[in-house]
Amino acid sequence: MEASPPQLLHTPPWLLLIHQLPAKPAYFRVKVWRRLQTIGAVAVKNSVYALPGGEQAQEDFQWIANEIAEGGGEAMVCEARLIHGVTDPQVRALFDQARDADYQVLLPELRALAEKLTAEALSDPERRREARHQIKRLRRPFEQIVAIDFFGANGREPVEGLLAALEERVREPSPPSPPATPPSHTAAPLGRVWVTRQGVQVDRIASAWLIRRFIDPDAIFKFVAPKGYAPEPGELRFDMFEAEHTHEGDLCTFEVLLDRFGPSDPALRPALTALAEIIHDIDLKENKFGREETAGLSHLLAGIALAHDDDDERLRRGDAVLDDLLEYFRRRRD
């Protein structure tokens, strides 16, 4: 059972900055380009940049337009509704691609730092302090990217998860508490509303499939804007900011859910683990597990997202693909 999708991620109009820059000096073009990058604008056509509408966007574009005019160029700021040639989802995808590229720059340094933080390194107070300084330095650009991540790009979750895990590892240890015996397995929630970001992609499609197939067969899925959503009582969020179930360290949401609630059936576990490894490498853009099926599933899920704007339909199509792939792993003999 599924809930009807709420409001769209963004309701037009968009704000457009249309400009013509002087041929000289050359550095002025670079200056304007950098200004546009800083505010998160994307180019929809040559010399036409877009932002989601709003007071801050209008102020940012007006400031740049004034600079262009002072530099001898021409610029105009206008509201626009997209009628033909490019769609709202295509423009949103441009913003997501730009932010994904920004997040991707941070990942190698975060992963390198994670590898260095061995138990021996963490036992040295000086090295622990230095690690805290490095993590704080890396969080600053992350927060700058988040500020212009208007539609919740997929690349945010891996970076946010790694940062949180690293911060936890270098935190000063608390006084020891009496040992507690953890439960062998977390009880699965039933008949809940599961909330995630609109525009579902790989990890969210796979996580929703895992929830519906093995965790909460009566799950209701609700798709919301990536920012500013306050959950209602009883709702569970996954693969989104401040979610109850999302990336942890270097684990994608699918892996986290499988670890917390996945079936312990020995006939199923190896197949689900294989799926988790594939989803991990697609979502985190890694080749950690190097499974030969990864490229094929990546292309299939990308095709589903390109062919269907409706999130319910994306989940329905993804369910069929993942059902078949699970059966393949169950029957295959290595």
Secondary structure, DSSP 8 states (H G I E B T S, - for coil): ------S-S--S-EEEEEEE--S--HHHHHHHHHHHHHHT-EEEETTEEEEESSHHHHHHHHHHHHHHHHTT-EEEEEEE---SSS-HHHHHHHHHHHHHHHHHHHHHHHHHHHHH--HHHHTSHHHHHHHHHHHHHHHHHHHHHHHT-TT--TTHHHHHHHHHHHHHHHS------------SS-----S-EEEEESS--HHHHHHHHHIIIII-TT-EEEEE-SSS----TT-EEBSSTT-SB--BTTB-HHHHHHHHH----TTTHHHHHHHHHHHHHHHTT--SS--TTHHHHHHHHHHHHHH---HHHHHHHHHHHHHHHHHHHHH---
